Amino acid sequence: MRVALVGLGSAGRRHTELLAELGCQVVGFDPAGGGRADSAEEAMAAADAVVVASPSALHAEHVRAAVAARRPVLVEKPAAASASAAQALARAAEEAGVVAGVAMNWRFHPAITAIGEWLGQGRLGRVALARASFGFDLRQWRPGTDHRRSYSARAALGGGIVLDAIHELDYLLWLLGPAASVSAETGRVAELETDVEDIAVASIRFASGALAAVDLNFFEPAYRRGCVVAGTEGVARWEWGTGRVVLSRAGADDEVSEVAEDPRPTYRAELRDFLECVGTGRAPRASLADGAAAVALAESLKESARTGRRVTLD
């Protein structure tokens, strides 16, 4: 299979390596210059499928081009820089009958999938509370590069911790269902020389009635990630670095599943899932509609922080 890769930054280089490992030929194009093709459209015309890894602010443009060319497309998170743009992309892909997904690799992490399986089996009972966290210093994200020049640090390119750490919002939606409302605070508290928020703390109410607390930041010196999902029958807990996810239930020993911490297999798994979808026509694990829902939640979170009010989602 020939895959057009639009965007050859750090994510694009990773996709290039993994696609080659999966037996694909890659036709690359980068908006900043580089690659075998002279334009995104030229790369897409020479390919069977498209992976978009350009800066967030360009995602909508490049996904629209892929859908117009009737090419299956996988776009790096976020699906687009705004909820309206992401929703329009999802509608366009559906109307065109084009396979379209978002690269939400944490849906493939063994800890998150284990929690999803326990939920599906009813072993947690009715979920009432969840917590998801992420923190790591942006200056350590891409060694050898100036963090201030990255899309993560620039509002015009769709940066900021809320969109960059949208994985936490996405997997909560995957596990708990649609969000009903959100209240949040964001800010710039670190000396990172950026024009975007570097911290966000949110309270989310889901349509099911469950509540979730989310905290995200760009400044912690040591990598921290994890989640808790608590129900009437059990509690699932995962913390990065422990190498395990734990299910605790009354009157029983903890059930412990060993999980690998290396995220690289999750990137490989999401690409394999996408390539299988190209061949079968089924929807990816994280569809473009799912990606649009995550962007809508992120946008509502930022609106709440800006206005000081709880925001209701449609």
C-alpha positions in Angstrom: 0.0 0.0 0.0 1.2 3.5 -0.8 0.5 6.1 1.9 0.7 9.8 1.5 2.2 11.3 4.7 1.4 15.0 5.0 3.7 16.6 7.6 7.2 15.3 8.3 7.9 16.6 11.8 8.4 14.4 14.8 5.0 12.7 14.5 5.5 12.4 10.7 8.9 10.8 11.1 7.5 8.3 13.6 4.7 7.4 11.2 7.2 7.0 8.3 9.2 4.5 10.3 6.2 2.5 11.4 4.5 2.5 8.0 7.7 1.1 6.5 7.8 -1.6 9.2 4.2 -2.5 8.2 5.2 -2.9 4.6 3.9 0.4 3.2 5.5 2.8 0.7 5.4 6.4 1.9 5.0 9.4 -0.3 5.9 12.4 1.9 5.1 16.1 1.8 5.7 18.8 4.4 4.1 22.2 4.4 7.4 23.7 5.6 9.3 22.1 2.8 10.6 18.6 2.2 9.4 15.2 1.0 9.1 13.6 -2.4 5.9 15.4 -3.4 5.6 19.1 -4.1 2.1 19.4 -2.6 -0.3 17.6 -0.3 -2.6 17.0 -3.3 0.3 15.5 -5.4 1.2 13.1 -2.5 -2.4 12.0 -2.1 -2.9 11.5 -5.9 0.0 9.0 -5.8 -1.3 7.1 -2.8 -3.9 4.6 -1.7 -4.4 6.2 1.8 -3.4 9.4 3.7 -1.9 10.1 7.1 -2.0 13.7 8.2 0.6 14.8 10.7 0.9 18.5 9.8 0.5 21.3 12.5 -2.9 21.2 14.2 -4.0 24.4 12.5 -3.6 22.7 9.1 -5.4 19.4 9.9 -8.8 20.5 8.5 -7.3 21.7 5.2 -5.4 18.4 4.7 -8.3 16.1 5.8 -10.7 18.0 3.4 -8.2 17.4 0.6 -8.0 13.7 1.4 -11.8 13.3 1.6 -12.2 15.2 -1.7 -9.7 12.8 -3.3 -11.7 9.9 -1.9 -8.6 8.7 0.0 -9.0 6.9 3.4 -7.4 9.3 6.0 -6.0 9.1 9.5 -5.3 12.5 11.1 -3.1 13.1 14.1 -4.9 14.6 17.1 -6.7 16.9 17.3 -9.0 16.2 14.4 -9.1 20.0 13.8 -8.4 23.2 15.7 -12.1 23.9 16.2 -15.1 21.8 17.0 -17.1 23.1 14.0 -14.3 22.3 11.6 -13.9 18.8 13.1 -17.6 18.1 12.9 -17.8 19.3 9.3 -14.9 17.0 8.4 -16.7 14.0 10.0 -19.9 14.8 8.1 -18.0 15.2 4.8 -16.2 11.9 5.3 -19.4 10.1 6.1 -21.3 11.6 3.1 -18.4 10.6 0.8 -18.1 7.1 2.3 -14.5 7.6 3.1 -12.8 5.7 6.0 -11.6 8.4 8.3 -10.0 8.2 11.8 -8.0 10.1 14.4 -4.7 9.0 15.8 -5.7 8.5 19.4 -3.1 6.0 20.3 -4.0 5.8 24.0 -7.1 3.9 23.0 -4.6 1.1 22.1 -2.6 1.3 25.4 -3.0 -2.0 27.3 -4.0 -0.2 30.6 -6.8 1.7 28.9 -8.0 -1.3 27.0 -8.0 -3.4 30.1 -10.2 -0.8 31.9 -12.5 -0.8 28.9 -12.8 -4.5 29.0 -13.7 -4.5 32.7 -16.3 -1.8 32.1 -17.8 -3.9 29.2 -17.9 -6.9 31.5 -19.8 -4.9 34.1 -17.1 -5.6 36.7 -17.0 -2.0 37.9 -20.8 -1.7 38.2 -22.2 1.7 37.5 -19.4 4.2 37.1 -19.8 7.3 39.2 -16.3 8.8 39.3 -13.2 9.0 37.1 -9.9 10.9 37.2 -7.4 11.4 34.4 -4.0 13.2 34.7 -1.1 14.1 32.5 2.0 16.3 33.2 5.4 16.7 31.6 7.7 19.6 30.8 7.2 20.8 27.2 10.9 21.5 27.0 11.6 17.8 27.3 9.0 16.6 24.7 11.2 16.8 21.6 14.9 16.6 22.5 17.2 18.7 20.3 14.4 21.1 19.2 13.4 24.6 20.5 10.1 24.0 22.2 9.1 27.7 21.6 9.0 27.0 17.9 6.9 23.9 18.1 3.1 23.9 17.3 2.5 22.9 20.9 3.7 26.3 22.1 1.9 28.5 19.5 -1.8 29.4 19.6 -1.8 30.2 15.8 -0.8 26.6 15.1 -3.4 25.1 17.4 -1.1 24.6 20.4 -1.8 24.5 24.2 -2.0 21.8 26.7 -5.8 21.2 26.2 -5.5 20.2 22.6 -2.1 18.6 22.9 -3.2 16.4 25.8 -6.6 15.7 24.2 -5.9 12.0 24.7 -7.2 12.1 28.3 -10.4 13.7 27.2 -10.8 11.2 24.3 -10.3 8.1 26.4 -12.7 9.3 29.0 -15.3 9.8 26.3 -14.5 6.3 25.0 -14.8 4.7 28.4 -17.7 6.7 29.8 -19.7 7.9 26.8 -20.8 11.5 25.8 -20.0 14.5 28.0 -22.9 16.7 29.1 -21.2 19.7 30.7 -17.8 20.9 31.8 -16.4 23.5 34.2 -12.7 24.4 34.0 -9.8 26.7 34.7 -6.7 27.1 32.6 -3.6 29.3 32.9 0.0 30.0 32.1 2.0 29.4 35.2 5.4 28.2 33.9 8.2 30.2 32.3 8.0 28.5 29.0 7.8 31.6 26.7 4.7 30.4 24.9 1.4 32.2 24.1 -0.8 29.2 25.1 -2.2 27.7 28.3 0.2 25.3 30.1 -2.2 24.1 32.7 -5.9 23.0 32.7 -8.1 21.6 35.5 -11.6 20.5 34.6 -14.7 18.9 36.1 -16.8 16.9 33.5 -20.3 15.6 33.9 -21.2 12.8 31.5 -24.6 12.0 30.1 -24.5 8.8 32.2 -24.3 10.9 35.4 -20.7 10.0 36.1 -18.3 12.8 37.1 -14.6 13.1 36.1 -11.8 15.3 37.2 -9.0 16.0 34.7 -5.7 17.8 35.2 -3.2 18.5 32.4 0.0 20.5 32.3 3.1 21.3 30.3 5.6 21.9 33.2 6.1 18.9 35.5 9.8 17.9 35.5 9.0 14.1 35.6 6.5 12.4 33.3 3.2 11.7 35.1 0.2 10.0 33.6 -2.7 7.9 34.9 -6.3 7.4 35.6 -8.9 6.0 38.0 -12.3 4.8 37.2 -14.6 4.1 40.2 -17.9 2.3 40.1 -20.4 0.7 42.5 -18.8 -2.7 42.2 -15.1 -2.0 41.6 -12.3 0.5 41.1 -9.7 0.4 38.2 -6.4 2.2 38.7 -3.5 2.8 36.5 -0.4 5.0 37.1 2.4 5.4 34.5 5.6 3.8 35.7 4.1 1.0 37.8 3.8 -1.4 34.8 0.4 -2.6 35.9 -3.3 -1.8 36.0 -5.3 -2.9 39.1 -9.0 -3.8 39.6 -10.1 -3.7 43.3 -13.4 -5.2 44.5 -14.9 -5.7 47.9 -14.2 -9.1 49.4 -11.7 -10.1 46.7 -7.9 -9.9 46.1 -6.8 -7.2 43.7 -6.7 -8.3 40.1 -3.4 -7.1 38.6 -2.6 -7.0 34.9 0.9 -6.3 33.8 1.1 -3.6 31.1 4.0 -2.4 29.0 4.9 1.3 29.5 6.5 1.8 26.1 4.1 3.9 24.0 5.6 2.9 20.6 3.4 -0.3 20.3 0.3 1.9 20.6 1.4 4.0 17.6 2.0 0.8 15.6 -1.3 -0.6 16.7 -3.3 2.5 15.6 -1.6 2.4 12.2 -2.3 -1.3 11.8 -5.9 -0.7 12.8 -6.2 2.1 10.1 -4.6 -0.1 7.4 -7.0 -2.9 8.2 -9.9 -0.4 7.9 -8.7 0.7 4.5 -8.9 -2.9 3.4 -12.2 -3.8 5.0 -14.1 -0.5 5.0 -14.9 -0.7 8.7 -14.6 2.4 11.0 -11.3 2.9 12.9 -11.3 2.5 16.6 -11.1 6.3 16.9 -13.3 7.6 14.1 -13.3 11.1 12.8 -16.6 11.6 14.6 -15.0 10.5 17.9 -12.2 13.0 17.2 -14.8 15.8 16.7 -16.4 14.9 20.0 -13.1 15.2 21.8 -12.4 18.6 20.1 -15.9 19.8 21.1 -15.1 18.9 24.8 -11.7 20.6 24.6 -13.3 23.7 23.1 -16.0 23.7 25.8 -13.4 23.3 28.5 -11.5 26.4 27.2 -14.8 28.3 26.9 -15.6 27.6 30.5 -12.2 28.8 31.6 -12.6 31.9 29.5 -16.1 32.8 30.7 -16.0 31.4 34.3 -19.2 29.5 33.6 -20.1 25.8 33.3 -20.6 25.0 29.6 -23.2 22.5 28.4 -22.4 20.4 25.4 -24.9 19.6 22.7 
